[in-house]
Amino acid sequence: MAGMTAPSRYRWIVLACAFLIITMSIGTLFTLAVFLKPIEDSMGWSRASIGAISLLNWVVMGVGGFVAGYLSDRFGTRVVVLAGAALLGGGMVLSGQVTQIWQLYLTFGVMVGGGVSCFYVPLTVTAIKWFEERRGTAAAIVSAGNGFGILVLSPLSRWLIDTFDWRTAFWLLGDLAWLVVIPAGLLLRPAPSEAQGRSTPALRAASSDPSIGAATAGAVRSWPFWIIALTHFGCCAAHSGPIFHMVSHAIDQGVSSLTAAGLLGASGLSSIFGRVVTGAVADRWGAKRTLVSALAFQAVMVASYLFVHDLSGLYVVGLLFGVAYGAAMPLYALLAREYFGERVMGTVYGAIFMISCVGMGLGSWAGGAIHDAFGSYQGLFLASFAIGSFAVFTGIGLRAPVRLRAAARAA
């Protein structure tokens, strides 16, 4: 530790802030699953119409994630994160004031989704740049904020709803988002190599360098880009429905509302284990092989929901499902960097993330629509298993980058 330079030490502060911001933002986003039944009971809105807010959430997040990645490549992560903090807290506070469904679409769907979109892509890219020699581990720790946020904020949201009401709970969570994200965002700094480069005339001109746009255009037209993007889409479409409707499904099975919220939190906790372990494994074993294994495990665990109905079974499957979907999520950023390099990584990963968000939104919406049509979630689990299997096969089809294939032949 004594020999560690100040910039090297500061990278842990950056990583901690990134983890904290993701914890608060993604945890807040997934509280809609806890608010689903209280809003349905209070306002009389259908599960499909409320679930469609999540679809809008993820569409906005996808487009916003692409824009955020582009802007962070050019102006830095801190500015993008602070703008997102304003939207996130404001959207939650205003969600507590709605009287019509379209208003919740605007406040939670557009504002909260837009706010969260400012975080995941820029913060993941920033962490990877600070931890060049341990990229998988850094990406995994940032991604672990997803699971920790669900673990903490799901039961907290349920407690706030039970103690006050769902409107007050929205307001308090919005205030908490401001209190957490803004100070953490102010502590973010660019990686030393990035900061030094920006001080030179060459990199100050980079934002107008046409070769960056050409490199990005070439990347998004390439076959590896679309394989990674479609795999990420299938992965997210497969797990988003079971995650979003986990609380409602458990309540339908006779589990109490607070215990059901705890089930979602427990799944989020186990996803932390999956994310952290998979980052270390990918650093040693390779991102593609690790991803395909995680996707296969995820498909099996989704199918397991068809056969369990009691609380203990739901907990076992929920915990293992959390490990499965958590294990897959940090790996797409590593693949984007591996195939397309660091220079345009923010923009390229933002585009991949945008496509995956459509899958997240469709899964959440489809779960509500299937329940409204058939009175259960069995069709959701069947469809999620099929889509998850599709993701496994598309992942298998991803070939190693040309430079790695050439090195393997030379060896």
C-alpha positions as CSV (number, residue, x, y, z in Angstrom):
1,M,0.0,0.0,0.0
2,A,2.9,2.3,0.8
3,G,4.1,2.1,-2.8
4,M,0.7,2.8,-4.3
5,T,0.4,6.2,-6.0
6,A,-2.3,8.7,-5.2
7,P,-4.1,8.1,-8.5
8,S,-4.0,4.3,-7.9
9,R,-5.5,4.8,-4.5
10,Y,-8.2,7.2,-5.8
11,R,-9.4,4.5,-8.2
12,W,-11.0,2.7,-5.2
13,I,-13.0,5.9,-4.4
14,V,-14.2,6.1,-8.0
15,L,-15.2,2.4,-7.9
16,A,-17.0,2.8,-4.6
17,C,-18.9,5.9,-5.9
18,A,-19.8,4.0,-9.0
19,F,-21.1,1.1,-7.0
20,L,-23.1,3.4,-4.7
21,I,-24.7,5.3,-7.6
22,I,-25.7,2.0,-9.3
23,T,-27.0,0.7,-6.1
24,M,-29.3,3.7,-5.6
25,S,-30.4,4.1,-9.2
26,I,-31.0,0.5,-10.3
27,G,-32.5,-0.3,-6.9
28,T,-34.9,2.6,-7.3
29,L,-35.8,1.5,-10.8
30,F,-36.8,-2.0,-9.7
31,T,-39.0,-0.7,-6.8
32,L,-41.7,-0.4,-9.4
33,A,-42.1,-4.2,-8.9
34,V,-42.9,-3.5,-5.2
35,F,-45.2,-0.6,-6.1
36,L,-47.1,-2.7,-8.7
37,K,-49.8,-4.2,-6.5
38,P,-50.3,-1.2,-4.2
39,I,-50.9,1.0,-7.2
40,E,-53.1,-1.6,-8.8
41,D,-55.2,-1.8,-5.7
42,S,-55.3,1.9,-5.1
43,M,-55.9,3.2,-8.6
44,G,-57.5,0.3,-10.3
45,W,-54.9,0.2,-13.2
46,S,-54.2,-3.2,-14.7
47,R,-50.9,-5.0,-14.3
48,A,-50.3,-4.8,-18.0
49,S,-50.7,-1.0,-18.0
50,I,-48.3,-0.6,-15.0
51,G,-45.9,-3.1,-16.5
52,A,-45.9,-1.1,-19.7
53,I,-44.3,1.7,-17.6
54,S,-41.3,-0.6,-17.1
55,L,-41.2,-1.2,-20.9
56,L,-41.1,2.6,-21.4
57,N,-38.5,2.8,-18.6
58,W,-36.2,0.5,-20.5
59,V,-36.7,2.0,-23.9
60,V,-35.9,5.4,-22.5
61,M,-32.9,3.9,-20.6
62,G,-31.7,2.2,-23.8
63,V,-31.8,5.4,-25.9
64,G,-30.5,7.4,-22.9
65,G,-27.7,4.9,-22.3
66,F,-26.4,5.3,-25.9
67,V,-26.5,9.1,-25.6
68,A,-24.9,8.9,-22.1
69,G,-22.1,6.7,-23.5
70,Y,-21.5,9.2,-26.3
71,L,-21.5,12.2,-24.1
72,S,-19.2,10.6,-21.5
73,D,-16.7,9.7,-24.2
74,R,-16.5,13.5,-25.0
75,F,-17.3,15.4,-21.9
76,G,-16.6,13.0,-19.0
77,T,-18.7,10.9,-16.7
78,R,-19.3,13.4,-13.9
79,V,-21.4,15.9,-15.9
80,V,-23.6,13.0,-17.2
81,V,-24.1,11.5,-13.8
82,L,-25.1,14.8,-12.1
83,A,-27.7,15.4,-14.9
84,G,-29.0,11.9,-14.3
85,A,-29.2,12.5,-10.5
86,A,-31.5,15.5,-11.1
87,L,-33.8,13.5,-13.3
88,L,-33.9,10.4,-11.0
89,G,-34.8,12.2,-7.8
90,G,-37.3,14.5,-9.6
91,G,-39.0,11.7,-11.3
92,M,-39.5,9.8,-8.1
93,V,-40.8,12.8,-6.2
94,L,-43.3,13.6,-8.9
95,S,-44.4,10.0,-9.2
96,G,-46.0,10.4,-5.7
97,Q,-48.3,13.2,-7.1
98,V,-49.8,11.4,-10.1
99,T,-53.6,10.9,-10.5
100,Q,-53.6,9.5,-14.1
101,I,-51.7,6.6,-15.6
102,W,-50.2,8.8,-18.3
103,Q,-48.6,11.0,-15.6
104,L,-46.8,7.9,-14.1
105,Y,-45.6,7.1,-17.6
106,L,-44.0,10.6,-17.8
107,T,-42.6,10.7,-14.2
108,F,-41.4,7.1,-13.6
109,G,-41.2,6.0,-17.2
110,V,-39.4,8.9,-18.8
111,M,-37.8,10.9,-16.0
112,V,-36.6,8.0,-13.8
113,G,-35.7,5.9,-16.9
114,G,-33.8,8.9,-18.3
115,G,-32.0,9.5,-15.0
116,V,-30.9,5.9,-14.6
117,S,-29.7,5.8,-18.2
118,C,-27.0,8.3,-17.3
119,F,-25.3,5.9,-14.9
120,Y,-24.7,2.3,-16.0
121,V,-22.8,2.7,-19.2
122,P,-20.6,5.7,-18.2
123,L,-19.8,4.3,-14.8
124,T,-18.9,0.9,-16.1
125,V,-16.6,2.3,-18.8
126,T,-15.0,4.7,-16.3
127,A,-14.3,1.8,-13.9
128,I,-12.8,-0.3,-16.6
129,K,-10.4,2.5,-17.6
130,W,-9.3,2.9,-13.9
131,F,-8.7,-0.9,-13.6
132,E,-7.1,-1.7,-16.9
133,E,-5.3,-4.9,-15.5
134,R,-8.5,-6.1,-13.7
135,R,-11.3,-5.1,-16.0
136,G,-13.5,-8.0,-15.3
137,T,-13.4,-7.5,-11.5
138,A,-14.0,-3.7,-11.9
139,A,-17.0,-4.2,-14.2
140,A,-18.4,-6.9,-11.9
141,I,-18.2,-4.6,-8.8
142,V,-20.1,-1.8,-10.6
143,S,-22.6,-4.3,-11.8
144,A,-23.0,-5.7,-8.3
145,G,-24.6,-2.4,-7.4
146,N,-27.7,-3.7,-9.3
147,G,-28.1,-6.6,-6.9
148,F,-27.3,-4.7,-3.8
149,G,-29.8,-2.0,-4.8
150,I,-32.6,-4.5,-5.2
151,L,-31.6,-6.2,-1.9
152,V,-31.8,-2.9,0.0
153,L,-34.5,-0.9,-1.7
154,S,-37.1,-3.6,-2.3
155,P,-37.8,-4.2,1.4
156,L,-37.2,-0.6,2.2
157,S,-39.9,0.4,-0.3
158,R,-42.3,-2.2,1.0
159,W,-41.7,-0.9,4.6
160,L,-42.3,2.7,3.5
161,I,-45.5,1.8,1.7
162,D,-46.7,-0.1,4.8
163,T,-45.7,2.6,7.2
164,F,-47.0,5.6,5.1
165,D,-48.5,4.9,1.7
166,W,-47.2,4.4,-1.8
167,R,-47.2,8.2,-2.6
168,T,-45.1,9.1,0.4
169,A,-42.8,6.2,-0.3
170,F,-42.1,7.6,-3.8
171,W,-41.4,11.1,-2.4
172,L,-39.0,9.7,0.3
173,L,-37.1,7.6,-2.2
174,G,-36.7,10.5,-4.6
175,D,-35.1,12.6,-1.8
176,L,-32.9,9.7,-0.9
177,A,-31.7,9.4,-4.5
178,W,-30.6,13.1,-4.5
179,L,-28.8,12.7,-1.1
180,V,-26.9,9.7,-2.3
181,V,-26.1,10.2,-6.0
182,I,-25.2,13.9,-6.1
183,P,-22.3,13.7,-3.6
184,A,-21.0,10.5,-5.0
185,G,-21.2,12.0,-8.5
186,L,-19.1,15.0,-7.4
187,L,-16.3,12.6,-6.4
188,L,-15.9,11.0,-9.8
189,R,-12.7,11.7,-11.8
190,P,-11.5,10.4,-15.2
191,A,-8.8,7.8,-15.2
192,P,-5.2,9.3,-15.2
193,S,-4.5,8.4,-18.8
194,E,-7.8,9.8,-19.9
195,A,-7.3,13.0,-17.9
196,Q,-3.7,13.5,-19.2
197,G,-4.8,12.9,-22.8
198,R,-7.6,15.5,-22.5
199,S,-5.0,18.1,-21.5
200,T,-3.2,17.7,-24.8
201,P,-4.3,19.5,-28.0
202,A,-4.7,16.1,-29.7
203,L,-7.3,14.8,-27.4
204,R,-9.1,18.1,-27.1
205,A,-9.7,17.8,-30.8
206,A,-10.8,14.2,-30.4
207,S,-14.5,15.2,-30.0
208,S,-14.4,16.5,-33.5
209,D,-12.2,13.8,-35.0
210,P,-14.1,12.2,-37.8
211,S,-12.2,8.9,-37.4
212,I,-14.0,8.3,-34.1
213,G,-17.4,8.5,-35.8
214,A,-16.1,6.3,-38.6
215,A,-14.8,3.7,-36.0
216,T,-18.1,3.8,-34.2
217,A,-20.1,3.4,-37.5
218,G,-17.8,0.5,-38.5
219,A,-18.4,-1.2,-35.2
220,V,-22.2,-1.1,-35.3
221,R,-22.2,-2.5,-38.8
222,S,-20.0,-5.4,-37.8
223,W,-21.3,-9.0,-37.2
224,P,-19.7,-9.2,-33.7
225,F,-21.6,-6.1,-32.6
226,W,-25.0,-7.6,-33.5
227,I,-24.2,-11.0,-32.0
228,I,-23.3,-9.4,-28.7
229,A,-26.3,-7.1,-28.9
230,L,-28.8,-9.9,-29.7
231,T,-27.3,-12.1,-27.0
232,H,-27.7,-9.2,-24.5
233,F,-31.2,-8.6,-25.8
234,G,-32.2,-12.3,-25.3
235,C,-30.5,-12.5,-21.9
236,C,-32.5,-9.4,-20.6
237,A,-35.8,-10.4,-22.2
238,A,-35.5,-13.8,-20.5
239,H,-34.8,-12.5,-17.0
240,S,-36.7,-9.2,-16.8
241,G,-40.2,-10.7,-16.7
242,P,-39.4,-13.1,-13.8
243,I,-37.6,-10.4,-11.9
244,F,-40.2,-7.7,-12.4
245,H,-43.1,-10.0,-11.5
246,M,-41.3,-12.0,-8.8
247,V,-43.1,-10.1,-6.0
248,S,-46.6,-10.3,-7.6
249,H,-46.1,-14.0,-8.5
250,A,-45.1,-14.8,-4.9
251,I,-48.2,-13.0,-3.6
252,D,-50.3,-15.0,-6.0
253,Q,-48.9,-18.1,-4.4
254,G,-50.0,-17.0,-1.0
255,V,-46.9,-15.4,0.3
256,S,-47.3,-12.2,2.3
257,S,-46.4,-8.9,0.7
258,L,-43.5,-8.1,2.9
259,T,-42.0,-11.6,2.6
260,A,-42.5,-11.4,-1.2
261,A,-40.5,-8.2,-1.3
262,G,-37.8,-9.9,0.8
263,L,-37.7,-12.6,-1.9
264,L,-36.9,-10.0,-4.5
265,G,-34.2,-8.6,-2.2
266,A,-32.7,-12.1,-1.6
267,S,-32.5,-12.6,-5.3
268,G,-30.8,-9.3,-5.7
269,L,-28.3,-10.4,-2.9
270,S,-27.4,-13.6,-4.7
271,S,-26.9,-11.7,-7.9
272,I,-24.1,-9.8,-6.3
273,F,-22.3,-13.1,-5.7
274,G,-22.9,-14.0,-9.4
275,R,-21.6,-10.7,-10.7
276,V,-18.4,-10.5,-8.5
277,V,-17.5,-14.2,-9.1
278,T,-18.1,-14.0,-12.8
279,G,-15.9,-10.9,-13.2
280,A,-12.9,-12.8,-11.6
281,V,-13.7,-15.9,-13.7
282,A,-13.8,-13.9,-16.9
283,D,-10.4,-12.4,-16.2
284,R,-9.0,-15.9,-16.2
285,W,-11.3,-18.0,-18.4
286,G,-12.4,-15.5,-21.0
287,A,-15.6,-13.4,-21.3
288,K,-17.4,-15.5,-23.9
289,R,-17.1,-18.9,-22.3
290,T,-18.1,-17.4,-19.0
291,L,-21.1,-15.7,-20.6
292,V,-22.4,-18.8,-22.4
293,S,-22.2,-20.8,-19.1
294,A,-24.1,-18.1,-17.2
295,L,-26.8,-17.9,-19.9
296,A,-27.4,-21.7,-19.9
297,F,-27.7,-21.6,-16.1
298,Q,-30.2,-18.7,-16.3
299,A,-32.4,-20.6,-18.8
300,V,-32.5,-23.6,-16.5
301,M,-33.5,-21.5,-13.5
302,V,-36.2,-19.6,-15.3
303,A,-37.8,-23.0,-16.3
304,S,-37.6,-24.1,-12.6
305,Y,-40.3,-21.5,-11.7
306,L,-42.8,-23.8,-13.5
307,F,-42.4,-26.4,-10.8
308,V,-42.2,-24.5,-7.5
309,H,-45.1,-22.9,-5.6
310,D,-44.3,-22.9,-1.9
311,L,-42.2,-20.3,-0.1
312,S,-39.1,-22.4,0.4
313,G,-39.0,-23.5,-3.2
314,L,-39.5,-19.9,-4.4
315,Y,-36.6,-18.8,-2.2
316,V,-34.3,-21.6,-3.5
317,V,-35.1,-20.9,-7.1
318,G,-35.0,-17.1,-6.5
319,L,-31.5,-17.3,-5.0
320,L,-30.1,-19.4,-7.8
321,F,-31.9,-17.3,-10.4
322,G,-30.2,-14.3,-8.9
323,V,-26.8,-15.9,-9.3
324,A,-27.5,-16.8,-12.9
325,Y,-28.7,-13.4,-14.2
326,G,-26.1,-11.6,-12.1
327,A,-23.3,-13.7,-13.6
328,A,-24.2,-12.7,-17.1
329,M,-24.6,-9.0,-16.8
330,P,-21.0,-7.6,-16.3
331,L,-19.7,-9.5,-19.3
332,Y,-21.1,-7.5,-22.2
333,A,-19.0,-4.4,-21.4
334,L,-15.9,-6.7,-21.4
335,L,-16.9,-8.1,-24.8
336,A,-17.4,-4.5,-26.1
337,R,-14.0,-3.5,-25.0
338,E,-12.4,-6.7,-26.2
339,Y,-13.9,-6.5,-29.7
340,F,-13.9,-2.7,-30.3
341,G,-11.3,-1.2,-28.1
342,E,-11.3,1.5,-25.5
343,R,-11.5,4.5,-27.8
344,V,-15.2,4.2,-28.7
345,M,-16.1,1.8,-26.0
346,G,-18.6,4.2,-24.3
347,T,-20.6,4.7,-27.5
348,V,-20.5,1.1,-28.7
349,Y,-21.4,-0.3,-25.3
350,G,-24.1,2.3,-25.1
351,A,-25.6,1.0,-28.4
352,I,-25.5,-2.6,-27.2
353,F,-27.1,-1.5,-23.9
354,M,-29.8,0.3,-25.8
355,I,-30.8,-2.9,-27.6
356,S,-30.7,-4.9,-24.4
357,C,-33.0,-2.4,-22.7
358,V,-35.7,-3.2,-25.3
359,G,-35.5,-6.8,-24.1
360,M,-35.8,-5.7,-20.5
361,G,-38.8,-3.7,-21.2
362,L,-40.6,-6.3,-23.3
363,G,-40.1,-8.9,-20.7
364,S,-41.6,-6.8,-17.9
365,W,-44.6,-5.7,-20.1
366,A,-45.2,-9.2,-21.4
367,G,-45.4,-10.7,-17.9
368,G,-48.3,-8.4,-17.0
369,A,-50.0,-9.0,-20.3
370,I,-49.7,-12.8,-19.9
371,H,-51.0,-12.6,-16.4
372,D,-54.0,-10.4,-17.4
373,A,-54.8,-12.8,-20.2
374,F,-54.4,-16.2,-18.5
375,G,-54.5,-15.4,-14.7
376,S,-51.0,-16.8,-14.0
377,Y,-47.4,-16.4,-14.9
378,Q,-46.8,-19.9,-16.3
379,G,-46.8,-18.6,-19.9
380,L,-44.2,-16.0,-18.9
381,F,-41.8,-18.6,-17.6
382,L,-42.2,-20.7,-20.7
383,A,-41.6,-17.8,-23.0
384,S,-38.6,-16.6,-20.9
385,F,-37.0,-20.1,-21.0
386,A,-37.4,-20.1,-24.8
387,I,-35.8,-16.6,-25.2
388,G,-33.1,-17.5,-22.7
389,S,-32.2,-20.6,-24.8
390,F,-32.0,-18.3,-27.9
391,A,-29.5,-16.2,-26.0
392,V,-27.3,-19.2,-25.3
393,F,-27.1,-20.2,-29.0
394,T,-26.4,-16.6,-30.2
395,G,-23.6,-16.4,-27.6
396,I,-22.1,-19.6,-28.8
397,G,-22.0,-18.1,-32.3
398,L,-19.7,-15.3,-31.2
399,R,-16.2,-15.8,-32.7
400,A,-13.0,-14.5,-31.1
401,P,-11.7,-11.1,-32.4
402,V,-9.5,-11.3,-35.5
403,R,-6.4,-10.4,-33.6
404,L,-6.9,-13.1,-31.0
405,R,-7.5,-15.7,-33.7
406,A,-4.3,-14.6,-35.4
407,A,-2.4,-14.9,-32.2
408,A,-3.8,-18.4,-31.5
409,R,-2.7,-19.5,-35.0
410,A,0.8,-18.0,-34.5
411,A,1.1,-19.9,-31.2
